[in-house]
Amino acid sequence: MDPAFSIGRTDCWDIWTDENNSIVKKWKSFARIKKREHANETLRQCHYESNKLLQKIQGLPPVAARLPLELTVLYNTLLFSFSLSGGGDTGEELLSRGLVRGLEALSSQAPSRAPLDLWRATLQVSSGTELAHCVHQLACVQWAQWLSTCQLQSIRELALLLTDSWTENLTSLGDFLAAIREVHLSVDENPACSVALSSGEFRELLHVCSVVAQGVVQMEGGQLSEALLAFQEAAGLSCSRTLLAQVHTLTGICLSKLGRPQSALQCHRKALETDFGCLSALYQSSLVFRQLGVVQAEIEALSLLHSAVACPSSTEAGQDWTALIAPVTLLCSPAVMHMLSTPALLGVKYSLAQRSLHSRRFSEAVEHYLDLLASFHQEGQQPVTTGHSPHLPRIPEIYLEAALALLKAKRHWDAIVVCEEVVSKTVVLIPDQLAVPLSHAELRDPGSTEPSDEACEGKWESLNFVLWAAAAYFLQGQAFTCLKDSKEAVTHFTRCISLLVKVHVQHTGWQCEGTASGVQALQRLKVLAFTARGVSFMERQQEKEALHNFQLSLQASPGTGSAETELWLLEALWRLGRREEAAAYWRKSQGSTQSPTTEDTEGGVPLYLHSHFPENITLDADSVKRRMEEYVS
């Protein structure tokens, strides 16, 4: 039996009051040190002791005179529990049981155990009494639980109950933001019972985070102007530097969606000035710079982000690891987490590599890509593994992009070696034949009207293996072309084509998710491979074979053949002495719509297929056009 029971009921309550105050004092003493180490351990210990104390108190029938202590201990226990769990509805049952006990002590009851019914009854019987402050503290916990699960409508109804005019016309206050502005909490604290977090401080945090949550919901729903007003309101409220920086970042994202990139950049800059550890603002700045086409600024922002992510201690210095209720536990909806997310270290490195390749900074791109490949080997990952970061593509695609960067940097043998890594891991996984439906129809289980996701995923993955291995062979062929080894080039282009023709595309209506983009990439690669092999045949003075390949290239994607392929076809006809055919084809091409540009044909295909003919074998387009014009005139 607890020693307190041997002393007497009155002394028992005094001992429990002292025990509560001791637990709170322990937490606040630790919080003043502001050290990250042992924070969770101390929090867990305080929760255990507070919860044990609550069990002692609730082991007795509820008494009205002792409700202030019981509700205060319940409040502290729920705070510790909420902080430990990182938000959510943890402790909701404990909170409901506490409200029911409070109503029993006051000889009242709610019409049901529904949360809002409990709150309506509790607020009615406690209004104007010394219990009001304790009840309002618990209302803040309920508010936090609903906010962390983004139940804004429930918060609005609770806010209306907490206003001074809860008895009549509750809906007259209007929208969500208007409702929470009008929330009034009792300020008559009980000096005898300590709390881990004052209701006034808690209410301020809840107010700001609720406004932010509403803004995010509005932004997701396309109500950008309303969301902007919400974020601007949040920025004017009292909050920590960390939260204010996040508000500025969300404001910048909203402004960017509104087509105001310069204003967005100002907000992201303000976020970084407020809290230099707000990495999401730095990442969003890089996205705005990309939108504006300012490559240098984008790469500089990504470089700073990479340095910050690589050395987290520099950005964590200003964070308060001992805040009992942190904004992140309240603003943890998927939408908020996505908007404020930052790529992991490998994701940032990949963005640097990709943007450097796009901007033709080939030596920098190679350096970044090789760092990525080295990290994969260090972590023991295989080239077919899917990266866990949403900012990373499949690892074989990174290898292929690295090979393209090496080609552009004229490191041809290195490109061949990197491609061989992809071939060795994927070619053995390719079936002899692959029928890829642009429909779910053939993938249905027998007797079922639903498509087999597993079967569809298997087809899609096999298509990936074909595409990756074929692209590796193609890039190797390009490397040998640059090395002026046309025999090896033809061999590797042929291996590429041999894999591609294994795929048979079936057009049946409904399309499997992902297959459309995969088939588009496959067709693009087939066009490139036939053209590249034709060029290699031209280098070997095998014009007939070259002509056949150019024709196959144009047939592989009817109506979308590149102008470069058409010029090579004209050159092959001319060298074969078939000038009338060349002239007829020239007249036909001149009378048709303009052939797609490189940008048109590369749209929507992977970066590693944004490949061009090596500089040493380019065709003089002006010379070919001038010759044909002279011949037909």
C-alpha positions as CSV (number, residue, x, y, z in Angstrom):
1,M,0.0,0.0,0.0
2,D,1.2,3.5,-0.7
3,P,2.7,5.1,2.4
4,A,0.5,8.1,2.0
5,F,-2.6,6.1,3.0
6,S,-1.3,5.5,6.4
7,I,-1.1,9.3,7.1
8,G,-4.7,10.2,6.4
9,R,-6.8,11.3,3.5
10,T,-6.0,15.1,3.8
11,D,-2.3,14.6,4.1
12,C,-2.5,12.2,1.2
13,W,-3.7,14.9,-1.2
14,D,-1.0,17.2,0.1
15,I,1.7,14.6,-0.6
16,W,0.3,14.0,-4.1
17,T,0.3,17.7,-4.7
18,D,4.0,17.9,-3.7
19,E,4.7,14.8,-5.9
20,N,3.1,16.5,-8.9
21,N,5.1,19.7,-8.3
22,S,8.3,17.7,-7.9
23,I,7.8,16.0,-11.3
24,V,7.2,19.3,-13.0
25,K,10.2,20.9,-11.3
26,K,12.4,18.0,-12.5
27,W,11.3,18.6,-16.1
28,K,11.7,22.4,-16.0
29,S,15.1,22.1,-14.4
30,F,16.2,19.8,-17.2
31,A,14.6,22.1,-19.9
32,R,16.6,25.1,-18.7
33,I,19.8,23.3,-19.5
34,K,18.6,22.9,-23.1
35,K,20.7,19.8,-23.9
36,R,19.6,17.3,-26.5
37,E,21.3,14.5,-24.7
38,H,19.0,12.5,-22.4
39,A,16.0,14.6,-23.4
40,N,13.8,11.6,-24.2
41,E,15.0,9.7,-21.2
42,T,14.0,12.6,-18.9
43,L,10.7,13.0,-20.6
44,R,10.0,9.3,-20.4
45,Q,10.8,9.3,-16.7
46,C,8.5,12.3,-16.0
47,H,5.7,10.6,-18.0
48,Y,6.1,7.4,-16.0
49,E,6.0,9.2,-12.7
50,S,3.1,11.5,-13.6
51,N,1.1,8.6,-15.0
52,K,1.7,6.5,-11.9
53,L,0.6,9.5,-9.7
54,L,-2.6,9.8,-11.8
55,Q,-3.4,6.1,-11.3
56,K,-3.1,6.6,-7.5
57,I,-5.5,9.6,-7.7
58,Q,-8.0,7.8,-10.0
59,G,-7.9,4.8,-7.7
60,L,-10.2,6.8,-5.4
61,P,-13.8,7.9,-6.3
62,P,-13.8,11.4,-7.9
63,V,-14.3,14.2,-5.4
64,A,-15.2,17.8,-6.4
65,A,-12.9,19.4,-3.9
66,R,-9.9,17.5,-5.2
67,L,-10.7,17.9,-9.0
68,P,-8.1,20.7,-9.4
69,L,-5.3,18.3,-8.5
70,E,-6.6,15.4,-10.5
71,L,-7.2,17.4,-13.6
72,T,-3.8,19.1,-13.3
73,V,-2.0,15.8,-13.0
74,L,-4.1,14.5,-15.9
75,Y,-3.0,17.6,-17.9
76,N,0.7,17.0,-17.1
77,T,0.5,13.3,-17.9
78,L,-1.2,14.0,-21.3
79,L,1.4,16.7,-22.1
80,F,4.3,14.2,-21.5
81,S,2.5,11.5,-23.4
82,F,1.7,13.7,-26.4
83,S,5.3,14.9,-26.5
84,L,6.7,11.3,-26.3
85,S,4.4,10.0,-29.0
86,G,5.2,12.9,-31.4
87,G,1.5,13.9,-31.7
88,G,-1.5,12.0,-32.8
89,D,-4.5,10.9,-30.7
90,T,-2.4,9.2,-28.0
91,G,-4.1,9.7,-24.7
92,E,-7.5,10.4,-26.1
93,E,-9.1,7.7,-24.0
94,L,-7.3,8.9,-20.9
95,L,-8.6,12.4,-21.6
96,S,-12.2,11.2,-22.0
97,R,-12.1,9.1,-18.8
98,G,-10.8,12.2,-17.0
99,L,-13.7,14.3,-18.2
100,V,-16.2,11.6,-17.3
101,R,-14.8,11.5,-13.7
102,G,-15.0,15.3,-13.5
103,L,-18.7,15.2,-14.5
104,E,-19.4,12.5,-11.9
105,A,-17.7,14.5,-9.2
106,L,-20.0,17.4,-10.1
107,S,-23.1,15.2,-10.2
108,S,-23.5,15.7,-13.9
109,Q,-23.1,13.6,-17.0
110,A,-22.8,14.0,-20.8
111,P,-25.5,12.7,-23.2
112,S,-22.8,10.5,-24.8
113,R,-19.1,9.7,-24.7
114,A,-18.6,11.6,-28.0
115,P,-15.7,14.1,-27.4
116,L,-17.7,17.2,-28.3
117,D,-20.6,16.1,-26.1
118,L,-18.2,15.6,-23.2
119,W,-16.7,19.0,-23.7
120,R,-20.1,20.7,-24.0
121,A,-21.2,19.2,-20.7
122,T,-17.9,19.8,-18.9
123,L,-17.6,23.4,-20.0
124,Q,-21.2,24.1,-18.9
125,V,-20.7,22.8,-15.4
126,S,-17.3,24.3,-14.9
127,S,-18.0,27.8,-16.3
128,G,-17.3,30.5,-13.7
129,T,-15.9,28.1,-11.1
130,E,-12.3,27.5,-9.9
131,L,-12.3,24.4,-12.2
132,A,-12.5,26.5,-15.4
133,H,-8.8,26.9,-15.7
134,C,-8.1,23.2,-15.3
135,V,-10.7,22.4,-17.8
136,H,-9.3,24.9,-20.3
137,Q,-5.9,23.3,-19.9
138,L,-7.3,20.0,-20.9
139,A,-9.1,21.6,-23.8
140,C,-5.7,22.7,-25.1
141,V,-4.6,19.1,-25.0
142,Q,-7.7,18.1,-27.0
143,W,-7.0,20.9,-29.5
144,A,-3.4,19.7,-29.9
145,Q,-4.6,16.1,-30.5
146,W,-7.0,17.1,-33.2
147,L,-4.5,19.6,-34.8
148,S,-1.8,16.9,-35.1
149,T,-4.4,14.7,-37.0
150,C,-5.6,17.7,-39.0
151,Q,-9.2,17.6,-37.7
152,L,-9.8,21.3,-38.2
153,Q,-13.6,21.0,-38.2
154,S,-13.5,19.4,-34.7
155,I,-11.1,22.2,-33.5
156,R,-13.5,24.8,-34.9
157,E,-16.4,23.3,-32.9
158,L,-14.3,23.1,-29.7
159,A,-13.2,26.7,-30.2
160,L,-16.8,27.8,-30.5
161,L,-17.6,26.1,-27.2
162,L,-14.6,27.9,-25.6
163,T,-15.9,31.4,-26.6
164,D,-17.8,33.6,-24.2
165,S,-20.9,33.2,-26.3
166,W,-21.1,29.4,-26.3
167,T,-24.7,29.1,-25.4
168,E,-26.3,30.8,-28.5
169,N,-25.7,31.1,-32.2
170,L,-22.3,29.3,-32.1
171,T,-22.0,29.3,-35.9
172,S,-22.3,33.1,-36.1
173,L,-18.6,33.5,-35.6
174,G,-18.0,32.3,-39.2
175,D,-15.0,30.5,-40.5
176,F,-12.3,28.5,-38.8
177,L,-9.8,31.3,-38.3
178,A,-12.5,33.6,-36.8
179,A,-13.5,30.9,-34.4
180,I,-10.0,30.3,-32.9
181,R,-9.3,34.0,-32.7
182,E,-12.2,34.3,-30.3
183,V,-11.1,31.5,-27.9
184,H,-10.8,32.8,-24.3
185,L,-9.1,30.8,-21.7
186,S,-9.2,31.3,-17.9
187,V,-6.1,32.9,-16.5
188,D,-6.9,32.0,-12.8
189,E,-4.1,29.5,-12.3
190,N,-3.9,27.3,-9.2
191,P,-0.7,28.3,-7.5
192,A,-0.7,25.1,-5.5
193,C,-0.4,22.8,-8.5
194,S,2.4,23.2,-11.0
195,V,2.0,22.5,-14.7
196,A,4.7,21.5,-17.2
197,L,3.4,24.1,-19.7
198,S,1.2,27.1,-19.0
199,S,-2.1,27.2,-20.8
200,G,-1.4,30.7,-22.1
201,E,1.8,29.6,-23.8
202,F,0.2,26.5,-25.1
203,R,-2.8,28.4,-26.5
204,E,-0.4,30.8,-28.4
205,L,1.4,27.9,-30.0
206,L,-1.9,26.2,-30.9
207,H,-3.3,29.4,-32.4
208,V,-0.3,29.9,-34.7
209,C,-0.1,26.2,-35.8
210,S,-3.9,26.1,-36.4
211,V,-3.6,29.1,-38.7
212,V,-0.7,27.5,-40.5
213,A,-2.6,24.2,-40.8
214,Q,-5.6,26.0,-42.3
215,G,-3.4,27.8,-44.8
216,V,-1.9,24.5,-45.9
217,V,-5.4,23.0,-46.4
218,Q,-6.4,26.0,-48.4
219,M,-3.2,25.9,-50.5
220,E,-3.8,22.2,-51.2
221,G,-7.4,23.0,-52.3
222,G,-6.2,25.7,-54.7
223,Q,-7.4,28.6,-52.6
224,L,-4.0,30.3,-52.9
225,S,-5.1,33.9,-52.0
226,E,-6.9,32.7,-48.9
227,A,-3.9,30.5,-47.9
228,L,-1.6,33.5,-48.4
229,L,-3.7,35.6,-46.0
230,A,-3.6,32.8,-43.4
231,F,0.2,32.5,-43.6
232,Q,0.5,36.3,-43.3
233,E,-1.7,36.2,-40.2
234,A,0.4,33.5,-38.7
235,A,3.6,35.4,-39.3
236,G,2.2,38.3,-37.2
237,L,1.5,36.1,-34.2
238,S,3.9,35.4,-31.3
239,C,5.9,32.2,-32.0
240,S,9.4,30.7,-31.9
241,R,12.0,31.5,-34.5
242,T,11.9,28.0,-35.8
243,L,8.1,28.2,-36.4
244,L,8.3,31.7,-37.8
245,A,10.9,30.5,-40.4
246,Q,8.6,27.7,-41.4
247,V,5.7,30.1,-41.8
248,H,7.9,32.3,-44.1
249,T,8.8,29.2,-46.1
250,L,5.2,28.2,-46.6
251,T,4.4,31.8,-47.6
252,G,7.1,31.6,-50.2
253,I,5.7,28.3,-51.6
254,C,2.3,29.9,-51.8
255,L,3.7,33.0,-53.6
256,S,5.5,30.7,-56.0
257,K,2.3,28.9,-56.9
258,L,0.7,32.3,-57.4
259,G,3.3,33.1,-60.1
260,R,5.3,35.6,-57.9
261,P,8.8,34.0,-57.8
262,Q,10.6,37.1,-56.8
263,S,8.3,37.6,-53.8
264,A,8.8,33.9,-53.0
265,L,12.5,34.3,-52.9
266,Q,12.2,37.3,-50.5
267,C,10.2,35.1,-48.1
268,H,12.7,32.2,-48.3
269,R,15.5,34.7,-47.6
270,K,13.5,36.1,-44.6
271,A,13.1,32.5,-43.4
272,L,16.8,31.9,-43.4
273,E,17.5,35.2,-41.7
274,T,15.0,34.2,-39.0
275,D,16.5,30.7,-38.6
276,F,19.6,29.7,-40.5
277,G,18.6,26.0,-39.8
278,C,15.5,26.2,-41.9
279,L,16.8,24.0,-44.7
280,S,13.4,23.7,-46.4
281,A,13.7,27.4,-47.2
282,L,17.0,26.9,-48.8
283,Y,15.7,23.9,-50.8
284,Q,12.6,25.9,-51.9
285,S,14.9,28.7,-53.0
286,S,16.7,26.3,-55.4
287,L,13.3,25.3,-56.9
288,V,12.4,28.9,-57.5
289,F,15.7,29.6,-59.1
290,R,15.1,26.6,-61.4
291,Q,11.7,28.0,-62.3
292,L,13.4,31.3,-63.2
293,G,16.1,29.5,-65.1
294,V,18.9,31.1,-63.0
295,V,21.2,28.0,-63.1
296,Q,24.1,29.6,-61.2
297,A,22.0,30.6,-58.3
298,E,20.2,27.3,-58.2
299,I,23.5,25.3,-58.0
300,E,24.8,27.7,-55.3
301,A,21.7,27.1,-53.3
302,L,22.0,23.3,-53.7
303,S,25.7,23.5,-52.7
304,L,24.8,25.3,-49.5
305,L,22.0,22.8,-48.8
306,H,24.4,19.9,-49.4
307,S,26.9,21.4,-46.9
308,A,24.2,22.0,-44.3
309,V,22.8,18.5,-44.7
310,A,26.3,16.9,-44.6
311,C,27.0,18.8,-41.3
312,P,23.7,18.8,-39.4
313,S,25.4,20.1,-36.2
314,S,25.8,23.5,-37.8
315,T,22.0,23.8,-38.3
316,E,20.9,22.1,-35.1
317,A,22.8,24.5,-32.8
318,G,19.9,27.0,-32.6
319,Q,17.1,24.3,-32.1
320,D,15.5,23.8,-28.7
321,W,15.4,20.1,-28.2
322,T,13.7,20.4,-24.8
323,A,10.5,22.2,-25.9
324,L,7.7,20.0,-24.4
325,I,5.4,20.6,-27.3
326,A,7.2,21.4,-30.5
327,P,5.5,22.8,-33.7
328,V,6.5,19.6,-35.5
329,T,4.3,17.5,-33.3
330,L,1.3,19.7,-34.1
331,L,2.0,20.3,-37.8
332,C,2.6,16.7,-38.8
333,S,0.0,16.2,-41.6
334,P,1.4,14.6,-44.8
335,A,0.8,17.9,-46.7
336,V,2.8,20.0,-44.2
337,M,5.6,17.4,-44.0
338,H,5.8,17.3,-47.8
339,M,6.0,21.0,-48.2
340,L,8.6,21.5,-45.5
341,S,10.6,18.4,-46.5
342,T,14.2,18.5,-47.6
343,P,16.1,15.9,-49.6
344,A,18.5,13.6,-47.8
345,L,22.2,14.0,-48.5
346,L,22.1,11.7,-51.5
347,G,19.0,13.5,-52.8
348,V,20.8,16.8,-52.7
349,K,23.9,15.4,-54.3
350,Y,21.8,13.9,-57.1
351,S,20.1,17.3,-57.7
352,L,23.5,18.9,-57.9
353,A,24.7,16.3,-60.4
354,Q,21.5,16.5,-62.6
355,R,21.4,20.3,-62.7
356,S,25.1,20.4,-63.5
357,L,24.6,18.0,-66.4
358,H,21.6,20.0,-67.6
359,S,23.6,23.2,-67.6
360,R,26.5,21.6,-69.5
361,R,28.9,21.8,-66.5
362,F,30.1,18.4,-67.4
363,S,33.2,18.2,-65.1
364,E,31.2,19.2,-62.1
365,A,28.4,16.8,-63.0
366,V,30.9,13.9,-63.3
367,E,32.3,14.7,-59.9
368,H,28.9,14.7,-58.3
369,Y,27.8,11.5,-60.1
370,L,31.0,9.6,-59.1
371,D,30.4,10.6,-55.5
372,L,26.9,9.2,-55.7
373,L,28.2,5.9,-57.2
374,A,30.9,5.6,-54.6
375,S,28.3,6.1,-51.8
376,F,26.1,3.3,-53.3
377,H,29.1,0.9,-53.1
378,Q,30.0,2.0,-49.6
379,E,26.4,1.3,-48.4
380,G,26.5,-2.1,-50.1
381,Q,23.6,-1.3,-52.4
382,Q,23.2,-3.1,-55.7
383,P,22.5,-1.1,-58.9
384,V,18.9,-2.3,-59.2
385,T,17.9,-1.2,-55.7
386,T,15.2,1.4,-55.3
387,G,16.4,4.5,-53.4
388,H,14.4,5.2,-50.3
389,S,14.5,9.0,-50.9
390,P,11.6,10.3,-53.0
391,H,14.1,12.7,-54.5
392,L,16.2,9.9,-56.0
393,P,15.4,7.9,-59.2
394,R,16.1,4.2,-59.5
395,I,19.9,3.6,-59.1
396,P,20.4,2.2,-62.6
397,E,19.1,5.5,-64.0
398,I,21.7,7.3,-61.9
399,Y,24.4,5.1,-63.3
400,L,23.2,5.8,-66.9
401,E,23.1,9.6,-66.2
402,A,26.7,9.3,-64.8
403,A,27.7,7.5,-68.0
404,L,26.2,10.3,-70.1
405,A,28.1,12.9,-68.0
406,L,31.3,11.0,-68.5
407,L,30.7,10.9,-72.3
408,K,30.1,14.7,-72.3
409,A,33.3,15.2,-70.3
410,K,35.1,13.0,-73.0
411,R,36.0,10.3,-70.4
412,H,34.9,7.6,-72.8
413,W,36.5,4.5,-71.2
414,D,35.1,5.5,-67.8
415,A,31.6,5.7,-69.4
416,I,32.0,2.2,-70.8
417,V,32.9,0.8,-67.4
418,V,30.0,2.5,-65.7
419,C,27.6,1.1,-68.3
420,E,29.0,-2.3,-67.9
421,E,28.0,-2.2,-64.2
422,V,24.3,-1.7,-65.3
423,V,24.5,-4.4,-68.0
424,S,26.0,-7.0,-65.6
425,K,23.2,-6.5,-63.1
426,T,20.2,-6.2,-65.4
427,V,20.6,-8.2,-68.6
428,V,20.3,-11.5,-66.8
429,L,16.9,-10.4,-65.5
430,I,15.4,-9.8,-69.0
431,P,13.0,-12.5,-70.3
432,D,13.3,-13.8,-73.9
433,Q,10.1,-12.1,-74.9
434,L,8.1,-9.4,-73.2
435,A,4.5,-8.5,-74.0
436,V,3.7,-5.1,-72.4
437,P,0.0,-4.2,-72.4
438,L,-1.1,-0.6,-72.4
439,S,-4.1,-2.1,-70.7
440,H,-5.0,-3.9,-67.5
441,A,-7.2,-6.3,-69.4
442,E,-4.8,-9.2,-69.9
443,L,-3.5,-8.8,-66.3
444,R,-6.8,-9.6,-64.6
445,D,-6.9,-12.6,-62.4
446,P,-9.2,-15.4,-63.7
447,G,-12.8,-14.6,-62.8
448,S,-11.9,-11.2,-61.3
449,T,-12.8,-7.8,-62.7
450,E,-9.9,-6.2,-60.9
451,P,-6.4,-6.0,-62.5
452,S,-3.5,-7.9,-60.9
453,D,-1.3,-5.2,-59.5
454,E,1.5,-7.8,-58.9
455,A,1.4,-8.9,-62.6
456,C,1.3,-5.4,-63.8
457,E,4.3,-4.4,-61.6
458,G,6.2,-7.4,-62.9
459,K,5.7,-6.4,-66.5
460,W,6.7,-2.8,-65.7
461,E,9.9,-4.0,-63.9
462,S,10.8,-6.2,-66.8
463,L,10.4,-3.3,-69.1
464,N,12.7,-1.3,-66.9
465,F,15.4,-4.0,-67.1
466,V,15.2,-3.9,-70.9
467,L,15.3,-0.1,-71.0
468,W,18.3,0.1,-68.6
469,A,20.4,-2.6,-70.3
470,A,19.6,-1.3,-73.8
471,A,20.5,2.3,-72.8
472,A,23.8,1.0,-71.3
473,Y,24.6,-0.7,-74.6
474,F,23.6,2.4,-76.5
475,L,25.9,4.7,-74.4
476,Q,28.7,2.3,-74.8
477,G,28.2,2.4,-78.6
478,Q,28.4,6.2,-78.4
479,A,31.6,6.0,-76.4
480,F,33.2,3.7,-79.1
481,T,31.9,6.1,-81.8
482,C,33.8,8.9,-80.0
483,L,36.9,6.6,-79.9
484,K,36.5,6.1,-83.7
485,D,36.0,2.4,-83.2
486,S,33.1,2.0,-85.6
487,K,33.1,-1.8,-85.4
488,E,32.6,-1.9,-81.7
489,A,30.1,0.9,-82.0
490,V,28.0,-1.2,-84.4
491,T,28.3,-4.2,-82.1
492,H,27.0,-2.3,-79.1
493,F,24.2,-0.5,-81.0
494,T,23.1,-4.0,-82.3
495,R,23.0,-5.4,-78.8
496,C,20.9,-2.4,-77.8
497,I,18.4,-3.0,-80.6
498,S,18.3,-6.8,-80.0
499,L,17.0,-6.1,-76.5
500,L,14.5,-3.5,-77.6
501,V,12.9,-5.7,-80.2
502,K,12.1,-8.3,-77.5
503,V,9.4,-6.0,-76.3
504,H,6.0,-6.3,-77.9
505,V,3.6,-3.5,-77.1
506,Q,-0.1,-4.4,-77.0
507,H,-2.6,-1.6,-77.4
508,T,-5.8,-2.8,-75.5
509,G,-7.3,0.3,-73.9
510,W,-6.6,0.7,-70.2
511,Q,-3.0,1.3,-69.5
512,C,-0.9,-0.1,-66.7
513,E,0.5,2.6,-64.5
514,G,4.0,3.6,-65.6
515,T,4.0,1.7,-68.9
516,A,3.1,4.7,-71.0
517,S,6.3,6.6,-70.0
518,G,8.3,3.4,-70.3
519,V,7.1,2.7,-73.8
520,Q,7.8,6.3,-74.8
521,A,11.4,6.0,-73.5
522,L,11.7,2.6,-75.3
523,Q,10.6,4.1,-78.6
524,R,12.9,7.1,-78.2
525,L,15.8,4.7,-77.5
526,K,15.0,2.6,-80.6
527,V,15.0,5.8,-82.8
528,L,18.4,6.8,-81.4
529,A,19.9,3.3,-81.7
530,F,18.9,2.8,-85.3
531,T,20.1,6.3,-86.2
532,A,23.4,5.8,-84.3
533,R,24.0,2.4,-85.9
534,G,23.3,3.9,-89.3
535,V,25.9,6.7,-88.7
536,S,28.4,4.0,-87.7
537,F,27.7,2.2,-90.9
538,M,28.3,5.5,-92.8
539,E,31.7,5.8,-91.1
540,R,32.5,2.3,-92.4
541,Q,31.3,3.2,-96.0
542,Q,28.4,0.7,-95.7
543,E,25.8,3.1,-97.1
544,K,23.2,0.4,-97.9
545,E,23.1,-0.8,-94.3
546,A,23.2,2.8,-93.1
547,L,20.2,3.7,-95.3
548,H,18.2,0.7,-94.0
549,N,18.9,1.8,-90.3
550,F,17.8,5.4,-91.0
551,Q,14.6,4.1,-92.5
552,L,14.0,1.8,-89.5
553,S,14.7,4.8,-87.2
554,L,12.0,6.9,-88.9
555,Q,9.6,3.9,-88.9
556,A,10.1,3.3,-85.2
557,S,8.4,6.5,-84.4
558,P,6.1,7.5,-87.3
559,G,5.6,11.2,-87.8
560,T,8.1,12.1,-85.1
561,G,11.4,11.3,-86.7
562,S,14.1,13.8,-85.9
563,A,15.4,16.3,-88.6
564,E,18.9,15.0,-88.0
565,T,17.9,11.4,-89.0
566,E,16.2,12.7,-92.1
567,L,19.4,14.6,-93.1
568,W,21.5,11.4,-92.6
569,L,19.0,9.5,-94.8
570,L,19.3,12.1,-97.6
571,E,23.1,11.9,-97.3
572,A,23.0,8.1,-97.6
573,L,20.8,8.3,-100.7
574,W,23.1,10.8,-102.2
575,R,26.2,8.7,-101.6
576,L,24.5,5.7,-103.1
577,G,23.7,7.7,-106.3
578,R,20.0,7.6,-105.7
579,R,19.6,11.3,-106.1
580,E,16.1,11.2,-107.6
581,E,14.9,9.4,-104.5
582,A,16.7,11.9,-102.3
583,A,15.1,14.8,-104.2
584,A,11.7,13.2,-103.9
585,Y,12.1,12.7,-100.2
586,W,13.4,16.3,-99.8
587,R,10.3,17.6,-101.6
588,K,8.1,15.5,-99.4
589,S,9.8,16.6,-96.2
590,Q,9.6,20.3,-97.2
591,G,5.9,20.0,-97.9
592,S,5.1,18.3,-94.6
593,T,5.0,19.9,-91.2
594,Q,8.3,20.7,-89.6
595,S,10.2,17.8,-88.1
596,P,10.3,17.8,-84.3
597,T,13.3,19.5,-82.7
598,T,15.6,17.7,-80.2
599,E,13.7,19.4,-77.4
600,D,10.4,18.1,-78.7
601,T,11.6,14.5,-79.0
602,E,13.4,14.5,-75.6
603,G,10.3,15.8,-73.7
604,G,9.1,13.2,-71.1
605,V,12.0,10.8,-71.6
606,P,14.7,10.0,-69.0
607,L,17.7,12.4,-68.8
608,Y,20.1,9.6,-69.9
609,L,18.3,9.5,-73.3
610,H,19.0,13.2,-73.9
611,S,21.8,12.1,-76.1
612,H,23.2,13.7,-79.2
613,F,25.6,12.7,-81.9
614,P,29.3,13.0,-81.0
615,E,30.9,16.2,-82.2
616,N,33.4,14.3,-84.4
617,I,30.7,12.8,-86.7
618,T,28.1,15.6,-87.0
619,L,26.6,16.3,-90.4
620,D,26.8,19.7,-91.9
621,A,23.1,20.4,-92.2
622,D,23.4,23.6,-94.1
623,S,25.6,21.9,-96.7
624,V,23.1,19.1,-97.2
625,K,20.1,21.5,-97.5
626,R,22.0,23.7,-99.9
627,R,23.0,20.8,-102.1
628,M,19.4,19.5,-102.2
629,E,18.0,22.9,-103.0
630,E,20.4,23.3,-105.9
631,Y,19.6,19.8,-107.2
632,V,15.8,20.2,-107.2
633,S,15.8,23.8,-108.6
